[in-house]
Amino acid sequence: MQNIVKNVLFIGTTLLLSCNNNPNAPYNDTPTSGTVNIAADETLRPLVDAELDTFHGLYRYATIKFNYAHETALFKALLNDSVKVIVASRKLHPDEEKVFKARHLIPITTKVAVDALALIVHKENNDTLLQITQLKQLLAGKIHSWKQLHSTSVLSDLTFVFDNKGSSTVRYLRDSLMTSTTFPAYCFAVNNNKEVLDYVEKNKNAIGVIGVSWISDQDDASVKDFFSRVRVMALTDKENPVLEDYVQPYQAYIALKQYPLTREVYMINREGRTGLGTGFVSFVAGDAGQRIVRLSGLLPATMPVRIIKTN
C-alpha cells in the first residue's frame, strides 16, 4: 500500500512539474523555480535577506525579485498586483480584504515570527532605562528633556527619530502608545532604519526606534558594528519598577512576553495558486526558515525556543 501511495505521489508530482514547464501553460514558475516579485517591510530587511540568501542557495532556478519599502507602500503594491507576496507586521484591514474579495481573490496570511522594536541611544549616553509610561509621555509632548527622564542627566532637550512617516514603526507607535495621531515637534522621520542608526550615532541627545532584526543577530559582523556605535535601551511596562524589571529586546524576553514592544510578522500571499511566491512562504514557515528566524534573534512562529537561565 505504501509503495502504491509513493508511486501515485511521484506520478502526480511529475505531471505537475511537466505542466509548469509547458511553454503553453499560463504560468512558467513552480514553488522552487521561475521568477516572482515579492516585497517586505524595510524594518525586517536583515531577517528577510537571510531567508532569501538561503532559499536562492537551495533553489538555483528560482529568482525572487525583492523590494523593501515602508508599510504604506508595501500594501499599496500588494493591492495593485505589483507584487504577489509581502512580508509585513500587520494583517490585511477589512477594507483591503474587500478589494481582494471583489476580484475573487482570497489572500493567505501566514504568521512566521514575532518581532520587536528597539530603542537606541548614543554610545556615550548612560541613561538607558525607560518606562513605557515615560515613552507615552514623550510621544504625547509631555517629556521633551533628558532631565525629565533622569534628573542627573548631563543632556538637555531630546530628539526622537524613526524610520519613515509611512512605516510600520510609526503605525505601531500611534496604535499602541499614542492617543493622538500628531507627533511632537522633537519627533521626526528620516528614510529608513540605517539612517536612524546613523543619526543616533552622531547625536548624543537622540533616541531612535528601529526594528530589532537590525541588531539581534549577534553573529552578524554588521550587528557587532552597530553595537560599537549605539546602545540599546532597556524597557519596562511596570509602574514601580526595580532594576531587574528592565529588559532589552532579546529573544528570551520576547518569548517570555517581558519585553513590551513586540509585534507579529506575517507573509501575505495573493498568488492564488502554487507558484514560486507560495514556495517561498512555505520555506520561511517551514523548519529551515524557522531556524533562520531563531538564529536571527527573533521569535519563530512555529518552533520552540530553548531558554536557559543562568545565575
Stockholm file with secondary structure:
# STOCKHOLM 1.0

chainA/1-311         MQNIVKNVLFIGTTLLLSCNNNPNAPYNDTPTSGTVNIAADETLRPLVDAELDTFHGLYRYATIKFNYAHETALFKALLNDSVKVIVASRKLHPDEEKVFKARHLIPITTKVAVDALALIVHKENNDTLLQITQLKQLLAGKIHSWKQLHSTSVLSDLTFVFDNKGSSTVRYLRDSLMTSTTFPAYCFAVNNNKEVLDYVEKNKNAIGVIGVSWISDQDDASVKDFFSRVRVMALTDKENPVLEDYVQPYQAYIALKQYPLTREVYMINREGRTGLGTGFVSFVAGDAGQRIVRLSGLLPATMPVRIIKTN
#=GR chainA/1-311 SS CHHHHHHHHHHHHHHHHHHHTCTTSSCCCBTTBEEEEEEEEGGGHHHHHHHHHHHHHHCTTEEEEEEEECHHHHHHHHHTTSCSEEEESSCCCHHHHHHHHHTTCCCEEEEEEEEEEEEEEETTCCCCEEEHHHHHHHHTTSCCBHHHHCTTCSCCBCEEEESCTTSHHHHHHHHHHCSSSCCCTTEEECSSHHHHHHHHHHCTTEEEEEEGGGTCCTTCHHHHHHHHHEEECEEECCSSCCGGGCBCSCHHHHHTTCSSCEEEEEEEECCCSSSHHHHHHHHHHSHHHHHHHHHTTSEESSSCCCCCCCC
#=GC SS_cons         CHHHHHHHHHHHHHHHHHHHTCTTSSCCCBTTBEEEEEEEEGGGHHHHHHHHHHHHHHCTTEEEEEEEECHHHHHHHHHTTSCSEEEESSCCCHHHHHHHHHTTCCCEEEEEEEEEEEEEEETTCCCCEEEHHHHHHHHTTSCCBHHHHCTTCSCCBCEEEESCTTSHHHHHHHHHHCSSSCCCTTEEECSSHHHHHHHHHHCTTEEEEEEGGGTCCTTCHHHHHHHHHEEECEEECCSSCCGGGCBCSCHHHHHTTCSSCEEEEEEEECCCSSSHHHHHHHHHHSHHHHHHHHHTTSEESSSCCCCCCCC
//
